[in-house]
Amino acid sequence: DWALVLTMAADTQDNRIEAQVEAWGPGMQHAVIHHEVIDGDPADPPSKAGSVWHRLDVLRATPFEHASGARPIPISAWGIDSGGHFTQDVYNYGAPRRRSGCVILKGASKRNRPIISGVPSRVDIDWRGTRTEGGAELWLIGTDVAKDYLHKRLHLTDGAGAYHLPKFLPREWFEGFLSEKKRIRYVKGFAITEWFKQPGDRNEPIDLAVYNLAIAHKLGLHRYSDRDWQQLRAKLVPDNLTPDLFSAPAPAATPTAPLPSAAPACPRRLLP
């Protein structure tokens, strides 16, 4: 019921895209409400029907039902990691969708950077080497700062900063979220603290949580006052709303791609 804003994050792998939708409320309280593995080749063009990008568009355009039943809430913005083997494919997908809320992300190479950069850098150039107007924009993420933020609040069970993880998430999700540990190594006699994972360990869940946090910061949700949240709630859930106990429930949506076998169905979402 406290959830008023939705974000989505996507991570490209060699044979799939993993997407995660999170809900946000006052004090940056947030929850995973949907996790989906979209099998396919990210090298396929977005225009190809049934491609991973096409199915990601379908998910992004799918609003989710608010607990009050007042109205469905759309995804406000979504981010895609440009690292890995499909950087140009991410640029090709993200640039035309920038005005509709698509954000192209990349982890900052330096430590202690902001959770998301204040301004993006343009990465599309033409044959003359000139940056292309309307081309892809790259936003840098302070991944170490974001991981610190998330891990330091895992003990919270409710209220500001709490991160709610529903039962439909499989064990593999939690293993991936906790796959990275902090360690100290020394470079020229100076101690450096960094996040580290063992080779071969899957870490998509923690990456998706970081990307969603970055999108929430880009939307400015961390600066929302109680009054801002109250005004947003008034628009979504009018005070005079009286639930109709005899109305038929909204039909469950057909997933755009199979969920992992260990995960039962996610909360209902409404097809556009």
Salt bridges, closest charged atoms under 4 A:
ASP1 OD2 - ARG233 NH2 2.87
ASP14 OD1 - HIS85 ND1 2.85
GLU18 OE2 - ARG16 NE 3.07
GLU18 OE1 - HIS35 NE2 3.32
GLU18 OE2 - ARG202 NH2 3.08
GLU22 OE1 - HIS30 ND1 3.03
GLU36 OE1 - HIS34 NE2 2.63
GLU36 OE1 - ARG269 NH2 3.30
ASP44 OD2 - LYS48 NZ 3.58
ASP57 OD2 - ARG97 NH2 2.93
GLU65 OE1 - ARG268 NH2 2.86
ASP126 OD2 - ARG128 NH2 3.43
GLU133 OE2 - ARG122 NH1 2.81
GLU137 OE2 - ARG98 NH1 3.24
ASP148 OD1 - LYS182 NZ 3.10
GLU175 OE2 - ARG171 NE 2.95
GLU180 OE1 - LYS147 NZ 2.57
GLU194 OE2 - ARG183 NE 2.83
GLU194 OE2 - ARG185 NE 2.78
GLU204 OE2 - ARG16 NH2 2.82
GLU204 OE1 - ARG202 NE 2.98
